[in-house]
Amino acid sequence: MNGIDYDDYATLRNNEKEPLFNRALRGQYPPGSTVKPFMGLAGLEMGISRDHSKTYCPGFYRLPGKDRKYRDWKRSGHGTVDLNTAITQSCDVYFYDLAQSLGIDRIHDYLQHFGFGKATGIDIQGELPGLLPSKEWKRSHRDLPWFPGETIITGIGQGFFLVTPIQLATATAAIANGGRMLQPKIVHADQEAESNDLIPHQPQLQETITIREQQHWDLVIAAMTDVVHSARGTARSIGTDSPYMIAGKTGTAQVFGLKEEEKYDAEAIAEKLRDHALFIAFAPLEEPRIAVAVIVEDGGGGGSVAAPIARKIMDAYLEVPPS
Protein backbone atom coordinates (compact mmCIF):
# COMPACT_ATOMS: atom_id res chain seq x y z
CA MET A 1 0.00 0.00 0.00
CA ASN A 2 1.33 3.40 -0.98
CA GLY A 3 0.56 6.78 0.53
CA ILE A 4 -1.30 7.46 3.75
CA ASP A 5 -4.84 6.55 4.78
CA TYR A 6 -7.50 9.15 5.47
CA ASP A 7 -7.49 8.81 9.27
CA ASP A 8 -3.72 9.15 9.59
CA TYR A 9 -3.72 12.14 7.27
CA ALA A 10 -6.54 13.77 9.23
CA THR A 11 -4.56 13.29 12.44
CA LEU A 12 -1.62 15.16 10.94
CA ARG A 13 -3.80 17.82 9.31
CA ASN A 14 -5.68 18.60 12.51
CA ASN A 15 -2.72 18.54 14.88
CA GLU A 16 -2.34 21.94 16.56
CA LYS A 17 1.44 21.84 16.01
CA GLU A 18 0.84 21.76 12.23
CA PRO A 19 3.36 19.06 11.24
CA LEU A 20 2.39 19.43 7.54
CA PHE A 21 3.28 23.13 7.49
CA ASN A 22 6.44 23.78 5.45
CA ARG A 23 8.39 25.70 8.05
CA ALA A 24 11.61 25.78 6.03
CA LEU A 25 9.98 27.98 3.38
CA ARG A 26 6.93 29.46 5.09
CA GLY A 27 7.81 29.65 8.77
CA GLN A 28 8.65 33.27 9.63
CA TYR A 29 10.49 33.76 12.92
CA PRO A 30 12.47 36.47 14.69
CA PRO A 31 16.12 35.65 13.95
CA GLY A 32 17.22 36.55 17.47
CA SER A 33 20.95 36.59 18.03
CA THR A 34 21.71 34.71 14.80
CA VAL A 35 21.64 38.18 13.18
CA LYS A 36 24.60 39.39 15.26
CA PRO A 37 27.38 38.27 12.84
CA PHE A 38 25.62 40.17 10.04
CA MET A 39 25.18 43.21 12.28
CA GLY A 40 28.84 43.00 13.26
CA LEU A 41 29.88 42.95 9.63
CA ALA A 42 27.65 45.97 8.94
CA GLY A 43 29.33 47.89 11.76
CA LEU A 44 32.82 47.07 10.47
CA GLU A 45 31.99 47.88 6.87
CA MET A 46 30.41 51.23 7.71
CA GLY A 47 33.20 52.28 10.02
CA ILE A 48 30.99 52.33 13.12
CA SER A 49 33.09 49.71 14.91
CA ARG A 50 36.66 48.45 14.71
CA ASP A 51 38.06 45.05 15.59
CA HIS A 52 39.09 46.27 19.05
CA SER A 53 36.34 48.84 19.68
CA LYS A 54 34.84 48.19 23.09
CA THR A 55 31.43 48.66 24.70
CA TYR A 56 30.67 48.38 28.39
CA CYS A 57 27.79 46.06 29.24
CA PRO A 58 26.30 46.51 32.73
CA GLY A 59 23.42 44.19 31.87
CA PHE A 60 21.18 46.80 30.26
CA TYR A 61 21.18 49.61 27.69
CA ARG A 62 19.53 53.02 27.74
CA LEU A 63 18.91 55.30 24.80
CA PRO A 64 20.51 58.71 25.31
CA GLY A 65 18.30 60.85 27.57
CA LYS A 66 15.85 57.99 28.28
CA ASP A 67 15.14 56.01 31.44
CA ARG A 68 13.91 52.76 29.94
CA LYS A 69 16.31 49.85 30.24
CA TYR A 70 16.74 47.36 27.40
CA ARG A 71 17.93 44.26 29.16
CA ASP A 72 20.81 41.98 28.22
CA TRP A 73 20.09 38.26 28.50
CA LYS A 74 22.81 38.22 31.18
CA ARG A 75 21.41 40.41 33.94
CA SER A 76 24.78 40.90 35.64
CA GLY A 77 26.27 42.11 32.35
CA HIS A 78 29.30 41.08 30.31
CA GLY A 79 31.59 43.92 31.35
CA THR A 80 33.76 45.50 28.66
CA VAL A 81 33.40 43.64 25.36
CA ASP A 82 34.75 43.91 21.82
CA LEU A 83 33.13 42.48 18.68
CA ASN A 84 34.62 39.02 19.12
CA THR A 85 33.44 38.73 22.71
CA ALA A 86 30.03 40.20 21.83
CA ILE A 87 29.43 37.51 19.19
CA THR A 88 31.05 34.69 21.15
CA GLN A 89 29.08 35.38 24.33
CA SER A 90 26.08 36.92 22.50
CA CYS A 91 26.15 40.25 24.35
CA ASP A 92 22.92 42.13 23.61
CA VAL A 93 24.12 45.50 24.89
CA TYR A 94 26.95 45.65 22.33
CA PHE A 95 24.43 45.20 19.52
CA TYR A 96 21.88 47.58 21.03
CA ASP A 97 24.58 50.23 20.92
CA LEU A 98 25.72 49.26 17.43
CA ALA A 99 22.15 49.35 16.11
CA GLN A 100 21.62 52.79 17.60
CA SER A 101 24.79 54.04 15.88
CA LEU A 102 23.89 52.49 12.52
CA GLY A 103 20.21 53.51 12.44
CA ILE A 104 17.42 51.41 11.00
CA ASP A 105 17.82 52.51 7.38
CA ARG A 106 21.48 51.53 7.19
CA ILE A 107 20.70 48.25 8.95
CA HIS A 108 17.98 47.55 6.38
CA ASP A 109 20.09 48.54 3.38
CA TYR A 110 23.03 46.38 4.46
CA LEU A 111 21.20 43.26 5.62
CA GLN A 112 19.12 43.06 2.46
CA HIS A 113 22.32 42.11 0.59
CA PHE A 114 22.22 38.83 2.52
CA GLY A 115 18.72 38.10 1.28
CA PHE A 116 16.74 39.12 4.34
CA GLY A 117 13.28 40.47 3.56
CA LYS A 118 12.97 38.77 0.18
CA ALA A 119 12.43 35.27 -1.19
CA THR A 120 15.53 33.23 -2.01
CA GLY A 121 14.03 32.02 -5.29
CA ILE A 122 14.35 28.35 -4.37
CA ASP A 123 12.86 26.04 -7.03
CA ILE A 124 9.74 25.05 -5.12
CA GLN A 125 6.49 26.95 -4.66
CA GLY A 126 5.15 28.61 -1.54
CA GLU A 127 8.17 30.47 -0.19
CA LEU A 128 7.48 33.53 1.98
CA PRO A 129 9.82 36.55 2.08
CA GLY A 130 10.17 37.22 5.79
CA LEU A 131 10.34 40.86 6.89
CA LEU A 132 13.30 43.23 7.07
CA PRO A 133 11.80 46.37 8.61
CA SER A 134 12.54 50.00 7.73
CA LYS A 135 11.00 53.41 8.29
CA GLU A 136 9.37 53.25 4.87
CA TRP A 137 7.89 49.81 5.56
CA LYS A 138 6.32 50.95 8.84
CA ARG A 139 4.84 54.10 7.28
CA SER A 140 3.30 52.15 4.39
CA HIS A 141 2.11 49.10 6.36
CA ARG A 142 1.29 50.50 9.80
CA ASP A 143 0.80 54.21 9.05
CA LEU A 144 3.06 54.97 12.01
CA PRO A 145 6.47 56.58 12.50
CA TRP A 146 9.53 54.57 13.39
CA PHE A 147 10.63 54.78 17.03
CA PRO A 148 14.27 54.63 18.28
CA GLY A 149 13.53 51.67 20.55
CA GLU A 150 12.51 49.65 17.50
CA THR A 151 15.96 50.13 16.05
CA ILE A 152 17.53 48.84 19.26
CA ILE A 153 15.63 45.56 19.28
CA THR A 154 16.09 45.07 15.53
CA GLY A 155 19.82 44.93 16.28
CA ILE A 156 19.34 41.70 18.21
CA GLY A 157 16.86 40.17 15.76
CA GLN A 158 13.63 41.02 17.55
CA GLY A 159 10.73 43.38 16.91
CA PHE A 160 9.28 43.33 13.41
CA PHE A 161 12.26 41.41 11.96
CA LEU A 162 11.25 37.98 10.59
CA VAL A 163 13.20 35.35 8.65
CA THR A 164 12.56 31.91 7.19
CA PRO A 165 14.94 29.00 7.88
CA ILE A 166 15.93 28.87 4.19
CA GLN A 167 16.86 32.58 4.31
CA LEU A 168 19.03 32.01 7.37
CA ALA A 169 20.78 29.04 5.78
CA THR A 170 21.37 30.97 2.53
CA ALA A 171 22.74 34.01 4.39
CA THR A 172 25.02 31.76 6.46
CA ALA A 173 26.32 30.15 3.28
CA ALA A 174 27.12 33.62 1.95
CA ILE A 175 29.43 34.23 4.91
CA ALA A 176 31.08 30.84 4.32
CA ASN A 177 31.47 31.68 0.60
CA GLY A 178 33.10 35.04 1.23
CA GLY A 179 30.10 37.03 0.04
CA ARG A 180 28.87 34.86 -2.83
CA MET A 181 25.07 34.59 -2.57
CA LEU A 182 23.98 31.35 -4.24
CA GLN A 183 20.37 30.53 -5.03
CA PRO A 184 19.29 27.42 -3.10
CA LYS A 185 17.95 24.49 -5.14
CA ILE A 186 15.98 21.32 -4.52
CA VAL A 187 16.49 19.77 -7.97
CA HIS A 188 20.01 18.46 -8.49
CA ALA A 189 19.74 17.48 -12.17
CA ASP A 190 17.40 16.83 -15.10
CA GLN A 191 17.29 13.57 -17.00
CA GLU A 192 16.85 13.59 -20.74
CA ALA A 193 13.72 11.77 -21.94
CA GLU A 194 15.48 9.44 -24.38
CA SER A 195 18.58 8.61 -22.37
CA ASN A 196 19.88 8.10 -18.87
CA ASP A 197 22.12 11.14 -19.09
CA LEU A 198 21.79 13.59 -16.22
CA ILE A 199 22.14 17.32 -16.77
CA PRO A 200 23.25 18.84 -13.45
CA HIS A 201 21.85 22.20 -12.39
CA GLN A 202 24.78 24.54 -11.92
CA PRO A 203 24.90 26.86 -8.90
CA GLN A 204 23.35 30.22 -9.74
CA LEU A 205 25.10 33.28 -8.33
CA GLN A 206 22.56 35.88 -7.22
CA GLU A 207 24.91 38.52 -5.87
CA THR A 208 28.47 39.02 -4.74
CA ILE A 209 28.58 41.06 -1.57
CA THR A 210 31.54 43.37 -1.91
CA ILE A 211 33.55 44.24 1.16
CA ARG A 212 36.04 47.00 1.93
CA GLU A 213 38.50 44.82 3.81
CA GLN A 214 38.99 41.05 3.82
CA GLN A 215 39.83 41.39 7.49
CA HIS A 216 36.16 42.10 8.21
CA TRP A 217 35.10 38.67 6.95
CA ASP A 218 37.95 37.12 8.94
CA LEU A 219 36.95 38.88 12.18
CA VAL A 220 33.33 37.77 11.97
CA ILE A 221 34.20 34.19 11.01
CA ALA A 222 36.77 34.01 13.82
CA ALA A 223 34.11 35.12 16.30
CA MET A 224 31.63 32.56 14.94
CA THR A 225 34.32 29.90 15.34
CA ASP A 226 34.83 30.96 18.96
CA VAL A 227 31.08 30.55 19.54
CA VAL A 228 31.66 26.81 19.11
CA HIS A 229 35.30 26.22 20.00
CA SER A 230 36.19 28.68 22.78
CA ALA A 231 35.75 28.13 26.50
CA ARG A 232 32.99 30.76 26.84
CA GLY A 233 31.24 30.30 23.51
CA THR A 234 27.48 29.84 23.68
CA ALA A 235 27.65 26.63 21.59
CA ARG A 236 30.81 25.19 23.11
CA SER A 237 28.99 21.96 24.01
CA ILE A 238 29.04 20.82 20.36
CA GLY A 239 32.65 21.82 19.72
CA THR A 240 34.56 19.96 22.39
CA ASP A 241 34.64 16.59 20.59
CA SER A 242 34.14 17.73 17.00
CA PRO A 243 36.67 16.28 14.51
CA TYR A 244 36.18 19.33 12.29
CA MET A 245 36.00 23.07 12.97
CA ILE A 246 32.58 24.76 12.97
CA ALA A 247 31.66 28.44 12.68
CA GLY A 248 28.26 29.17 14.19
CA LYS A 249 25.96 31.48 16.11
CA THR A 250 23.26 30.67 18.64
CA GLY A 251 19.99 32.52 18.96
CA THR A 252 17.04 32.63 21.31
CA ALA A 253 14.01 34.49 19.96
CA GLN A 254 11.22 35.79 22.16
CA VAL A 255 7.68 34.90 21.16
CA PHE A 256 6.19 37.68 23.28
CA GLY A 257 7.56 40.84 24.86
CA LEU A 258 8.50 41.14 28.53
CA LYS A 259 7.94 44.17 30.70
CA GLU A 260 11.04 46.17 31.62
CA GLU A 261 11.73 44.42 34.94
CA GLU A 262 9.93 41.14 34.17
CA LYS A 263 11.96 37.93 34.17
CA TYR A 264 11.42 35.12 31.68
CA ASP A 265 10.30 31.86 33.32
CA ALA A 266 9.72 29.07 30.80
CA GLU A 267 8.03 26.81 33.34
CA ALA A 268 5.43 29.45 34.20
CA ILE A 269 4.12 30.03 30.67
CA ALA A 270 2.38 27.94 28.03
CA GLU A 271 4.67 25.93 25.75
CA LYS A 272 3.52 27.82 22.65
CA LEU A 273 4.75 31.09 24.21
CA ARG A 274 8.23 29.84 25.07
CA ASP A 275 11.31 31.15 23.28
CA HIS A 276 12.38 29.66 19.95
CA ALA A 277 15.84 28.07 19.85
CA LEU A 278 18.03 28.90 16.83
CA PHE A 279 21.46 28.01 15.52
CA ILE A 280 23.28 28.78 12.27
CA ALA A 281 26.57 27.21 11.24
CA PHE A 282 28.88 26.19 8.42
CA ALA A 283 31.61 23.57 8.27
CA PRO A 284 34.35 22.54 7.89
CA LEU A 285 35.84 25.95 8.64
CA GLU A 286 38.76 25.75 6.20
CA GLU A 287 36.79 24.44 3.20
CA PRO A 288 33.06 24.81 3.92
CA ARG A 289 30.79 22.16 2.44
CA ILE A 290 27.56 22.66 4.37
CA ALA A 291 25.59 25.56 5.86
CA VAL A 292 22.82 24.85 8.35
CA ALA A 293 20.02 26.80 10.00
CA VAL A 294 18.04 25.12 12.79
CA ILE A 295 14.95 26.60 14.44
CA VAL A 296 13.18 24.70 17.20
CA GLU A 297 9.81 26.28 17.91
CA ASP A 298 9.31 26.98 21.61
CA GLY A 299 12.53 25.06 22.21
CA GLY A 300 14.36 27.40 24.58
CA GLY A 301 18.11 28.03 24.28
CA GLY A 302 19.89 27.92 20.94
CA GLY A 303 23.11 26.54 22.40
CA SER A 304 21.50 23.70 24.35
CA VAL A 305 18.68 22.72 21.96
CA ALA A 306 19.28 23.85 18.36
CA ALA A 307 23.08 23.53 18.18
CA PRO A 308 23.20 19.77 18.98
CA ILE A 309 20.67 19.15 16.19
CA ALA A 310 22.84 21.10 13.74
CA ARG A 311 25.89 19.11 14.83
CA LYS A 312 24.11 15.82 14.04
CA ILE A 313 23.09 17.14 10.61
CA MET A 314 26.66 18.22 9.83
CA ASP A 315 28.12 14.95 11.09
CA ALA A 316 25.79 12.99 8.81
CA TYR A 317 26.50 15.17 5.79
CA LEU A 318 30.26 15.08 6.34
CA GLU A 319 30.07 11.32 7.02
CA VAL A 320 31.49 11.48 10.52
CA PRO A 321 31.01 8.13 12.32
CA PRO A 322 28.82 8.29 15.45
CA SER A 323 30.85 8.67 18.63
ABEGO torsion letter per residue (X at the ends): XBEBBAAAAAAAAABAAGAABBAAAABBBBAEAAAAAAAAAAAAAAGABBAABBBBBAGBBBBBGBABBBBBABAAEAEBBBAAAAAAAGBAAAAAAAAAAAEAAAAAAAAAAAGBGBBAGBBBBGBBAEBBBBAAAAAAAAGBBBBAAAAAAAAAGBEABBBBAAAAAAAAAAAAAGGBBBBBBABABBBBAABABBBBBBBBBABBBBBABAAAAAAAAAAAAAAAABAABAAAAAAAABABBBBBBBBBBBABBBBAABBBBAAABBAAABBBBBBBBBOBAABBABBBBBBBBGAEBAAAAAAAAAAAAAAAAAGBBBX
